[in-house]
Amino acid sequence: MNKSRFDSFVSLGIRNSIQSNSEIKRIKLFNAFCYCWYVTAVILLLNYLIKTPILYLNVVVHFLQLMVIILAQYLHAKGKYETARFMFAMMLIVNSFVFGNFLKKGQLLEFYLILAPAVSLVLTDNKKINYSIFTLALLCFAIPNSFFKHYATINFYSPALVCLFILFYILTNYFKKQNEKTENLLKVERDKVIADKVLLEEQRNKLDKLNEFKSHFFVNFSHEIRTPLTLIQGNASRINLKGSVEENQEKINLINNQIQLIQGIISDIINLSKIDSNEFTIDAKMVSLQPFLKKHYVEFKEVFQKKEIQFNLKMNIPEISVFIDEDLMSKSINNLLSNALKFTPKRGIVEIEVLLEKDLIIAIKDSGIGIPKYDLDKVFDRFFQSKNDITKSQGSGIGLSFTQNIVEAHQFEISLSSVPNEATIFSITIPEKAIEYCATKAKMSTISTKKSIPKEMCVYKSNTLNRSVLIVEDNLQMRNYLKEVLENYQITEAENGQEAIEILQKQSFDIVITDYMMPVLDGEGLVVKIKELELKTPIIVLTARSDQEGKLNMLRLGIDGYLNKPFIEEELHLMIKKSLQSLDILQLFETTLATEEKESLSVFANKFNLELNELIYTHMHSSTFGVEDIALHLSISKSTLNRKTKAILGQTTQELIMEARFQKAKTLLLENPYATKKEIAESIGITNATYFFSKLNERFGNLI
C-alpha cells in the first residue's frame, strides 16, 4: 500500500482543515488502532479455525468484537468521536476480561487491562470517560481472581499490582501532557514563522513597489530633463551670431523657456528635500485673488489652445484678497493645471472655478481620463503615478505631493474627486480667516477661450520635397526644433504613436523619426504596429531614455537607428542618410524582381528567409562557415547576397549568422547552465569565446 493511500485511510473522519493538530492526530491514531485490531482479529480467527477441534466460541467472540470495532470506526468517521473512542476502550476491557477469566484462563491476560486507560487518555481529553475507563479497568483487574481463583499465588488487588496499574496510568498522562506542551510550543513557533513569512512577503512587495517607483521616477525624470537639454543644445547651435536680434529672438526665447523648465524641476526637488528636513517655510501676505488667477489663465491659455482644449475661468465672486505665499501657491496652481493639460485629450474641457460661501474654494476641473477609485487615496503620495498610457512617458510623481505640502503648509485643505473618463476635480479650500473682502465690488466674470480646430495633421514643406519624414513626438517644441533641423525634408507631424499609425495607413513616408516615451501609444508600440503593417519604412528612435534595456528592446524590433537626447544634429543627419540608402537599395532590389515575384514579394521573402536560415543553422557549427559559403550555395555574388538580405530581412548576411549563433548559444545555456564557454563556442563555430560571450551579454543582458 503506497503512502498516499495509507494516509487517506488513517485520515478517515477528519471533518475539515480547521480542526486542531491534536484532534487530527487523535483521529489518525484511532484509525491506526482499529486497523491493528482488524489484523490481530483476522489472524486469531484463522488460527482458531484451523485448530482441531475448532474453537467455535473463540471464533464467535472475536467476530462479535470485530463487528463492534467496525461500528465504532463508522461512528468515528461520522464525527461521533467521543462515543466511538469510549466503545473502543470498553472493548479493550471486555476483551481482556472475557479472555482472561473464561476463554484463556490462567494466562495472565488480565494485565492487558492496563492498556485500556492508557488508550483512553491518548484518544480523548474527556475526564469523565477517562476516569470511568480507569475505574472499570482497575475493578476488572483486581476483583475477579478473588472469586474465580485462577491464580493461587497472585493477589491482583495487592497494593503492588494496584500501584503498577496506577503508575502506568500516571506515566501515560505525564507523557501526554509533555506532548501537548511540545505541540503548543511548535504551534507558537509555526505561527511565528508564518507571521514572519507574511511580514517578509509584505516587505518584499513594498521593496518591489519602491524599486518600481524609483525606476519609473528616474526614467521619467531623465526624460523631463533630456528633452529641454536637447532643445537648448539644438537651438543654441542654430543661433546666427552675425544675424539680427530679431532672427535669433525666437530661439533665445525657447532656450530661456527650457532653462526655466529645468530650474522648475530642480526647484521642486530642492523644495521636497526642505520639506523632509523641516526647512520648508512660507512667506504669506495678502494677494488679490482675481489678478492672481487671471495671470495663470493667460499663461496657460495658449498651450490649451494648441492642444484644442477649451479652457475657462469662472469667478462669480466679489473682489477679495487671500493670505498666501504667492510664489508657492502659484506652483500649486501650475501643477494642477499642468496635470489637467497632460491628462485631458483633444476637444476636452478644463476650467478654474472659484466658489465663495463661508470658505473660498478654488476648483480645477477637467474632462480627462480620470483616476481609478483604487488610486484616489494614493495620488498625493510622493513618486506615485496612476498606471496609464500617459504616466508611462511623462512626469516624476512629485508634483501633486509637493502641491499638497504647499496647501497644508498654508493650513488650507486640498481634496480630490474623480470619475474615470468623465471628470476630475482638485479643490483647494481656503478658510474664512484667510480671506479679506475689498471695498469695491468687481464685476462677476466668466472667461472662456474655445479652441479653433486645426487639421488633424500639418505638412510643412521645405525647399526640396524629394524626401518625406514623419516626426512622432509629444513635445511641441521638440517637433518645432526637429523641423528646423530637417528643413530640407517634407515634414509630417504626429503627437503619439496612435496618431502616427492613422497617418501611415493613409500616406507613405521615406523615414519615421519617433520618440520612445509618449502617451496613448509609445515608440515601442508604434514600431510593433509598423512591423505588423509590413511597412519597410526606416525607423529612427530619438529618446531621453538612457537605459540599456530600452535600447535593446527597440533594436530587437528591427529599427534602423537609436539616438539619445541630447544628440548631435550631424549624427542624426548621418543616420537618416544611411537609413535612406538602405531604403533605396530595397526599392532598387524590388525593381529587379520579375513580375511574378513582385506580385508575391511577401511569399518570396518568406521562402528566401527560410532557405537562408536553414542553411545557417545547418552549418553554423563550422568555424570556417561564412557569407562566402552562402553566396556560393545560392550561386550569387557576395555583394548581391548582402544587398538581397538587407533589402528583404533588414540585416546583412553576417548579422544574420551572428544572430543565429546568439540564439543557439542562449538555448544551449538554458538547457545546460553548467556548460563551459569553450564548449558552447565550439558547438556554434566560434573560436574566440571571450569576445563572443561579451557580445552575447550585450545582446541579451547579463545572461551568464
C-alpha positions in Angstrom: 0.0 0.0 0.0 1.5 3.3 -1.0 1.9 6.2 1.4 -0.9 8.4 0.0 -3.5 5.6 0.2 -2.5 4.7 3.8 -2.7 8.4 4.7 -6.2 8.6 3.3 -7.2 5.5 5.4 -5.9 6.9 8.7 -7.4 10.3 7.9 -10.9 8.8 7.8 -13.1 11.1 9.9 -11.2 14.3 9.6 -14.1 16.8 9.1 -12.3 20.0 7.9 -8.9 21.7 7.9 -9.8 24.0 10.9 -9.6 21.1 13.4 -6.6 21.4 15.7 -3.5 19.4 15.1 -4.0 17.5 18.3 -7.5 16.4 17.2 -6.3 15.4 13.8 -3.6 13.3 15.4 -6.2 11.6 17.7 -8.3 10.8 14.6 -5.4 9.2 12.8 -4.3 7.3 15.9 -7.8 5.9 16.5 -8.0 4.7 12.9 -4.5 3.1 13.3 -5.7 1.3 16.5 -8.7 0.0 14.6 -6.7 -1.3 11.7 -4.3 -3.1 14.2 -7.3 -4.7 15.9 -8.6 -5.9 12.5 -5.3 -7.5 11.6 -5.0 -9.2 15.0 -8.6 -10.4 14.9 -8.2 -11.9 11.5 -5.0 -13.7 12.4 -6.6 -15.1 15.6 -9.8 -16.1 13.7 -7.8 -18.1 11.1 -5.8 -19.7 13.9 -8.9 -20.9 15.7 -10.5 -22.2 12.5 -7.6 -24.4 11.6 -7.2 -25.9 15.0 -8.7 -29.3 15.8 -11.2 -29.2 17.4 -12.3 -25.9 16.1 -12.7 -23.3 18.9 -16.2 -22.1 17.9 -16.7 -20.0 21.0 -13.5 -18.1 20.5 -14.4 -17.5 16.9 -17.8 -16.1 17.8 -16.3 -13.8 20.5 -13.6 -12.4 18.1 -16.2 -12.0 15.3 -18.5 -10.0 17.6 -15.6 -7.8 18.9 -14.7 -7.2 15.2 -18.2 -6.1 14.4 -18.2 -3.7 17.4 -14.9 -2.1 16.4 -16.1 -1.7 12.8 -19.2 0.0 14.2 -17.0 2.2 16.4 -14.9 3.3 13.4 -18.1 4.0 11.3 -19.4 6.3 14.1 -16.0 7.9 14.4 -16.0 8.6 10.6 -19.4 10.3 11.0 -18.0 12.6 13.7 -19.2 10.8 16.8 -15.7 10.9 18.2 -16.4 10.5 22.0 -18.9 7.7 21.5 -16.6 5.7 19.2 -13.5 6.1 21.4 -15.4 5.1 24.5 -16.6 2.0 22.6 -13.0 1.2 21.6 -11.7 1.5 25.2 -14.6 -0.6 26.5 -13.9 -3.3 24.0 -10.3 -3.5 25.3 -11.7 -4.0 28.8 -14.3 -6.6 27.7 -11.8 -8.5 25.6 -9.3 -8.7 28.4 -12.0 -9.6 31.0 -13.6 -12.3 28.8 -10.4 -14.0 27.6 -8.6 -13.6 31.0 -11.5 -15.1 33.0 -13.3 -17.5 30.7 -11.7 -18.4 27.3 -8.0 -18.2 28.2 -7.9 -18.7 31.9 -4.6 -18.6 33.8 -2.5 -17.0 31.0 -2.2 -13.5 32.7 -4.3 -11.9 30.1 -5.7 -9.6 32.8 -2.7 -7.4 32.5 -3.9 -6.2 29.1 -6.5 -4.2 31.1 -3.7 -1.7 31.9 -3.8 -0.7 28.2 -7.5 0.5 28.3 -7.0 3.6 30.5 -3.8 4.5 28.6 -5.6 4.3 25.2 -8.5 6.3 26.6 -6.0 9.0 27.8 -4.4 9.1 24.4 -7.7 9.3 22.4 -9.7 11.8 24.5 -9.4 14.7 26.9 -12.9 13.9 28.4 -12.1 13.4 32.1 -15.4 11.6 32.8 -14.6 9.0 30.1 -11.0 8.6 31.2 -11.9 8.2 34.9 -14.7 5.8 34.1 -12.5 3.6 31.9 -9.7 3.7 34.6 -12.0 2.7 37.4 -13.7 0.0 35.4 -10.4 -1.5 34.2 -9.0 -1.4 37.8 -12.0 -3.2 39.2 -11.9 -5.8 36.4 -8.2 -6.3 37.1 -8.3 -6.6 40.9 -11.6 -8.3 41.8 -12.3 -11.4 39.5 -9.5 -13.6 40.7 -10.7 -13.5 44.3 -13.9 -15.3 43.0 -12.5 -17.5 40.2 -9.2 -18.4 41.9 -7.3 -18.7 38.6 -4.1 -17.8 40.3 -3.4 -19.2 43.8 -0.2 -17.3 44.3 -1.2 -13.9 42.8 -3.3 -11.3 44.6 -4.4 -8.8 41.9 -5.8 -6.5 44.5 -2.4 -6.3 46.3 -1.0 -2.7 46.7 2.0 -3.5 44.5 -0.2 -4.5 41.5 -2.7 -1.7 42.0 0.2 0.8 42.2 1.6 -0.7 39.0 -1.7 -0.1 37.3 -2.0 3.5 38.7 1.7 4.2 37.9 1.2 3.2 34.2 -1.8 5.5 34.0 0.1 8.4 35.6 3.1 7.9 33.3 0.8 7.9 30.2 -0.9 11.0 31.4 2.5 12.7 32.1 3.8 12.0 28.6 0.5 13.1 27.1 0.9 16.5 28.9 4.5 16.8 27.8 3.5 16.1 24.2 0.8 18.7 24.4 3.3 21.3 25.7 5.6 20.4 22.8 2.7 20.7 20.4 1.8 24.1 21.8 5.4 25.3 21.6 5.6 24.1 18.0 2.4 25.8 17.2 3.6 29.1 18.6 6.9 28.7 16.6 5.0 27.8 13.5 2.7 30.7 13.9 5.7 32.9 14.4 7.4 31.6 11.3 4.2 32.1 9.3 3.8 35.7 10.7 7.5 36.4 9.8 6.9 34.9 6.3 3.9 37.2 5.8 5.8 40.2 7.1 8.8 39.4 4.8 6.4 39.0 1.9 4.8 42.3 2.7 8.2 44.0 3.0 9.3 42.3 -0.3 6.2 43.6 -2.0 6.9 47.1 -0.6 10.5 46.9 -1.8 9.4 45.8 -5.2 7.0 48.7 -5.4 9.7 51.1 -4.2 12.1 49.8 -6.8 9.4 50.2 -9.4 8.6 53.7 -8.3 12.4 54.5 -8.2 13.0 53.1 -11.7 9.9 54.9 -13.1 10.9 58.1 -11.4 14.4 58.2 -12.7 13.4 57.1 -16.3 10.7 59.9 -16.4 13.0 62.4 -14.6 15.7 61.7 -17.2 13.0 62.2 -19.9 11.9 65.5 -18.4 15.5 66.8 -18.2 16.9 65.5 -21.5 14.2 66.9 -23.7 14.8 70.5 -22.6 18.5 69.9 -22.8 18.1 68.8 -26.4 16.1 71.9 -27.3 18.7 74.1 -25.6 21.6 72.4 -27.3 19.9 72.4 -30.7 18.7 76.0 -30.7 21.9 77.3 -29.2 23.9 75.8 -32.1 21.5 77.4 -34.6 21.8 80.9 -33.3 23.4 83.1 -36.0 25.8 85.4 -34.2 26.1 87.5 -37.4 22.4 87.9 -37.8 20.0 90.3 -36.2 18.5 90.0 -32.8 15.0 89.6 -34.3 16.3 86.5 -36.3 17.6 84.9 -33.1 15.0 86.0 -30.7 12.6 83.1 -31.1 15.5 80.6 -30.4 16.7 82.6 -27.4 13.1 82.7 -26.0 12.8 79.0 -26.4 16.2 78.4 -24.7 15.1 80.6 -21.8 11.8 78.7 -21.5 13.6 75.4 -21.4 16.1 76.7 -18.8 13.2 77.9 -16.7 11.6 74.4 -17.1 14.7 72.7 -15.8 15.0 75.2 -13.0 11.4 74.4 -12.0 12.1 70.7 -11.9 15.2 71.1 -9.8 13.4 73.6 -7.6 10.6 71.1 -6.9 13.2 68.5 -5.8 15.0 71.0 -3.6 11.7 72.1 -2.0 10.9 68.4 -1.3 14.2 68.0 0.5 13.4 71.1 2.5 10.1 69.6 3.5 11.8 66.4 4.6 14.3 68.4 6.7 11.7 70.7 8.2 13.2 73.7 6.5 10.2 74.5 4.4 8.6 77.8 5.3 6.0 80.1 3.7 6.1 83.9 3.3 2.4 84.8 3.3 0.9 88.1 2.5 -2.4 89.5 1.2 -2.7 88.8 -2.5 -5.6 89.9 -4.7 -7.3 86.7 -5.9 -8.7 87.8 -9.3 -5.4 89.1 -10.8 -3.6 86.1 -9.3 -5.8 83.6 -11.1 -6.1 85.6 -14.3 -2.3 85.5 -14.6 -2.3 81.7 -14.6 -5.2 81.7 -17.0 -3.3 83.8 -19.5 -0.1 81.8 -19.1 -1.9 78.5 -19.9 -4.4 79.8 -22.5 -2.1 79.3 -25.5 -1.0 75.8 -24.6 -4.6 74.7 -24.1 -5.5 76.2 -27.4 -2.7 74.3 -29.2 -4.0 71.1 -27.8 -7.5 72.0 -28.8 -8.8 72.1 -25.3 -11.4 74.6 -24.1 -10.1 76.5 -21.1 -12.4 78.5 -18.9 -12.0 80.7 -15.9 -15.2 81.2 -13.7 -15.0 83.7 -10.9 -18.6 84.7 -9.9 -17.4 86.3 -6.6 -16.7 89.8 -5.3 -13.2 91.1 -5.3 -11.2 89.6 -2.5 -7.7 89.1 -1.3 -6.3 85.9 0.3 -3.4 85.4 2.7 -0.9 83.3 0.8 2.7 82.8 -0.3 2.2 83.9 -3.9 5.2 82.1 -5.3 4.4 78.8 -3.7 0.7 78.9 -4.3 1.5 79.7 -8.0 3.5 76.5 -8.1 0.5 74.6 -6.7 -1.9 76.1 -9.3 0.6 75.4 -12.1 1.0 71.8 -11.1 -2.8 71.2 -11.1 -3.2 73.0 -14.5 -0.3 71.0 -15.9 -1.9 67.8 -14.7 -5.2 68.8 -16.3 -3.4 69.6 -19.6 -1.5 66.3 -19.6 -4.5 64.1 -18.9 -7.2 65.9 -20.9 -7.5 64.8 -24.6 -8.2 67.0 -27.6 -11.6 68.7 -27.6 -11.8 68.3 -23.8 -12.6 71.0 -21.3 -10.6 72.4 -18.4 -11.8 75.2 -16.1 -10.8 77.1 -13.0 -13.9 77.7 -10.9 -14.0 79.9 -7.8 -16.8 79.5 -5.3 -17.3 81.6 -2.2 -19.7 80.6 0.6 -18.3 80.7 4.1 -14.9 79.4 2.9 -13.3 80.0 -0.5 -12.9 77.1 -2.9 -10.7 77.1 -5.9 -11.6 74.1 -8.1 -9.7 72.9 -11.1 -11.8 70.6 -13.2 -11.0 68.6 -16.3 -12.8 66.1 -18.6 -9.7 63.9 -18.9 -9.0 60.2 -18.4 -9.7 60.5 -14.6 -8.2 58.5 -11.7 -9.4 54.9 -10.8 -11.1 54.6 -7.4 -8.4 52.4 -6.0 -5.8 55.1 -6.7 -7.6 58.1 -5.2 -6.1 57.7 -1.8 -2.5 57.4 -3.2 -2.3 60.3 -5.8 -0.7 62.7 -3.2 1.9 60.1 -2.3 5.4 61.1 -3.4 6.6 59.4 -6.6 3.2 57.7 -7.0 1.7 57.7 -10.5 -1.5 56.0 -11.5 -0.8 53.5 -14.2 -2.0 54.7 -17.6 -0.6 55.4 -21.1 0.4 59.0 -20.2 2.3 58.4 -16.9 4.5 55.8 -18.7 6.2 58.6 -20.6 5.7 61.8 -18.6 6.1 63.2 -15.1 8.1 62.3 -12.0 5.3 61.7 -9.4 6.3 64.6 -7.2 4.0 67.4 -8.4 0.9 66.5 -6.5 2.8 65.6 -3.4 4.5 69.0 -3.5 1.2 70.7 -4.1 -0.4 69.1 -1.1 2.6 70.1 1.1 2.3 73.7 0.0 -1.5 73.8 0.6 -1.2 72.2 4.0 1.7 74.5 4.9 -0.8 77.4 4.5 -3.2 75.4 6.8 -5.6 75.1 3.8 -7.1 71.8 2.5 -6.9 70.1 -0.8 -9.3 67.3 -1.9 -9.9 65.2 -5.0 -12.9 63.6 -6.7 -12.8 61.7 -10.0 -14.9 59.6 -12.3 -12.7 57.8 -14.9 -13.2 59.1 -18.4 -15.6 61.8 -17.2 -14.2 64.3 -14.8 -11.5 65.0 -12.2 -11.8 67.9 -9.7 -9.0 69.1 -7.4 -10.4 71.6 -4.8 -8.3 73.9 -2.6 -10.4 75.1 0.3 -9.2 78.4 1.9 -10.8 79.1 5.3 -12.7 82.3 6.0 -9.9 83.6 8.3 -7.5 83.8 5.4 -9.9 85.9 3.2 -10.3 89.7 3.1 -13.0 91.5 1.2 -12.1 94.6 -0.8 -14.1 97.9 -0.5 -15.3 97.9 -4.1 -17.0 95.0 -5.8 -15.6 93.6 -9.0 -17.9 92.5 -11.8 -18.8 88.9 -11.9 -17.0 87.3 -14.8 -16.6 84.2 -16.8 -13.7 84.0 -19.2 -13.7 81.3 -21.8 -11.4 80.5 -24.7 -12.6 78.0 -27.2 -10.1 76.3 -29.4 -10.0 76.5 -33.1 -9.8 73.1 -34.6 -6.7 72.7 -36.8 -6.2 70.0 -39.3 -5.6 66.5 -38.0 -2.1 66.7 -39.4 0.0 69.6 -40.7 2.5 69.2 -43.5 5.5 71.6 -43.5 7.1 71.7 -47.0 10.7 72.6 -47.2 12.8 73.8 -50.1 13.3 70.4 -51.5 10.4 67.8 -51.4 12.3 64.7 -52.5 12.1 63.1 -49.1 9.2 62.8 -46.7 9.7 62.4 -42.9 7.1 61.5 -40.3 8.0 63.0 -36.9 6.3 61.3 -33.9 6.9 63.4 -30.8 4.5 64.5 -28.0 6.6 67.7 -27.2 5.5 70.6 -29.4 8.8 72.5 -29.0 10.8 69.4 -29.8 8.8 68.9 -33.0 9.5 72.5 -34.0 13.2 72.0 -33.3 13.3 68.8 -35.5 11.5 70.7 -38.3 14.3 73.2 -38.3 17.0 70.5 -38.2 15.3 68.7 -41.1 14.4 71.8 -43.1 15.3 70.1 -46.4 12.7 67.4 -45.9 8.9 67.3 -46.2 7.7 67.0 -42.6 4.6 65.5 -41.2 3.8 65.6 -37.5 2.1 63.2 -35.1 1.7 63.7 -31.3 1.8 60.0 -30.4 2.1 56.5 -31.9 -1.6 56.0 -32.4 -1.9 59.2 -34.4 1.2 58.1 -36.4 -0.4 54.8 -37.3 -3.5 56.5 -38.6 -1.3 58.7 -40.8 0.8 55.8 -42.0 -2.4 54.0 -43.1 -3.2 56.9 -45.4 0.3 58.1 -46.5 3.7 56.6 -47.1 7.0 58.1 -45.9 10.7 57.7 -46.6 11.5 57.6 -42.9 9.9 57.7 -39.5 11.5 59.6 -36.6 9.8 58.8 -33.2 10.2 59.4 -29.5 10.3 56.4 -27.2 8.1 57.7 -24.3 4.8 59.0 -25.5 1.1 58.9 -24.3 -1.6 56.7 -25.9 0.9 54.6 -27.9 4.6 54.8 -27.1 7.5 54.3 -29.5 7.9 50.6 -28.9 4.2 50.0 -29.6 4.5 52.2 -32.7 7.4 50.1 -34.1 5.5 46.9 -33.4 2.4 48.3 -35.3 4.6 49.4 -38.3 6.1 45.9 -38.5 2.6 44.4 -38.4 1.6 46.6 -41.3 4.6 45.1 -43.1 5.9 48.6 -43.9 9.6 48.8 -45.0 9.9 52.5 -43.9 13.1 53.0 -41.9 12.6 54.0 -38.3 14.9 56.1 -36.1 14.2 56.4 -32.4 15.1 59.7 -30.5 14.7 59.3 -26.8 15.6 60.6 -23.4 15.8 57.0 -22.1 19.4 56.1 -21.3 18.8 52.5 -20.0 20.3 49.6 -21.9 17.1 47.5 -21.7 15.0 50.1 -23.6 17.6 50.3 -26.4 17.9 46.6 -26.7 14.1 46.2 -26.9 14.0 48.7 -29.8 16.9 47.1 -31.6 15.4 43.7 -31.4 12.3 45.0 -33.1 14.5 45.9 -36.1 14.7 49.7 -36.0 17.3 51.5 -38.2 18.7 53.9 -35.6 18.6 54.8 -31.9 19.8 58.2 -30.6 19.8 59.5 -27.1 18.8 63.1 -26.3 20.5 65.4 -26.4 22.0 64.5 -29.7 24.3 66.0 -32.3 22.5 67.2 -35.4 25.1 65.8 -37.8 24.7 62.4 -36.2 21.0 62.5 -36.9 21.6 63.5 -40.5 24.1 60.7 -41.0 21.7 58.2 -39.5 18.9 59.4 -41.8 21.3 59.3 -44.8 22.3 55.7 -44.0 18.7 54.6 -43.5 17.6 56.2 -46.7 20.4 54.5 -48.6 19.0 51.1 -47.2 15.6 52.1 -48.4 17.0 52.9 -51.9 18.6 49.5 -52.0 15.3 47.9 -51.1 13.5 49.8 -53.8 16.2 49.1 -56.3 16.1 45.4 -55.5 12.3 45.4 -56.0 12.7 46.8 -59.5 15.0 43.9 -60.4 12.3 41.3 -59.5 10.2 39.6 -62.1 6.5 40.4 -62.4 5.5 37.2 -60.6 8.0 38.0 -57.8 6.7 41.5 -57.4 3.1 40.2 -57.1 4.2 37.7 -54.4 7.1 39.6 -52.8 5.9 38.6 -49.3 5.9 34.9 -50.2 9.2 35.3 -52.0 10.7 36.9 -48.9 9.5 34.2 -46.6 10.9 31.5 -48.9 14.2 33.2 -49.1 14.3 33.7 -45.3 13.5 30.0 -44.7 16.2 28.8 -47.1 18.8 31.2 -45.7 18.0 30.2 -42.1 18.1 26.5 -42.8 21.5 27.0 -44.4 22.8 29.0 -41.5 21.6 26.6 -38.8 22.9 23.6 -40.7 26.4 24.9 -41.0 26.9 27.3 -38.1 28.9 24.7 -36.1 31.8 25.2 -38.6 34.2 27.9 -37.7 35.0 28.5 -41.4 31.4 28.9 -42.4 30.6 32.5 -43.6 29.0 34.8 -46.1 31.1 33.3 -49.0 29.7 29.8 -48.4 26.1 31.1 -48.5 26.7 33.1 -51.7 28.3 30.0 -53.3 25.4 27.8 -52.3 22.9 30.3 -53.7 25.0 30.8 -56.8 25.1 34.6 -56.4 27.9 37.1 -55.6 28.7 38.1 -52.1 27.6 41.8 -52.7 24.3 40.7 -54.3 23.6 38.4 -51.3 24.2 41.2 -48.8 22.0 43.6 -50.8 19.3 41.0 -51.0 19.3 40.1 -47.3 19.5 43.7 -46.3 16.5 44.6 -48.6 14.3 41.6 -47.6 15.3 41.0 -44.0 16.7 44.3 -42.9 20.1 42.8 -41.8 23.3 41.9 -43.5 24.2 38.3 -44.0 26.9 38.4 -41.4 24.4 39.9 -38.9 22.0 37.1 -39.6 24.7 34.5 -39.0 25.8 36.1 -35.7 22.2 36.4 -34.5 21.6 32.7 -35.2 24.7 31.9 -33.2 23.5 34.2 -30.4 20.1 32.4 -30.3 21.7 29.0 -30.4 24.1 29.9 -27.6 21.3 31.2 -25.5 19.3 27.9 -26.0 22.3 25.8 -25.0 22.9 27.9 -21.9 19.3 27.5 -20.8 19.4 23.8 -21.4 22.7 23.2 -19.7 23.7 26.1 -17.3 26.9 24.3 -16.3 28.3 24.1 -19.9 31.6 26.0 -20.3 32.1 28.9 -22.6 34.5 26.9 -24.6 32.1 24.0 -25.1 29.3 26.3 -26.3 31.6 28.4 -28.5 32.9 25.2 -30.2 29.4 23.9 -30.8 28.4 27.0 -32.8 31.7 27.6 -34.7 33.2 30.3 -32.6 37.0 30.4 -32.0 37.2 33.5 -29.7 34.9 32.5 -26.9 35.7 35.5 -24.7 34.8 38.1 -27.3 31.6 36.2 -28.4 30.3 35.9 -24.8 30.9 39.7 -24.2 28.7 40.3 -27.3 26.2 37.7 -26.1 25.8 39.6 -22.8 25.3 42.8 -24.8 22.6 41.1 -26.9 20.6 39.5 -24.1 21.8 41.3 -20.9 23.8 39.5 -18.2 22.9 36.0 -19.4 25.9 34.4 -17.7 
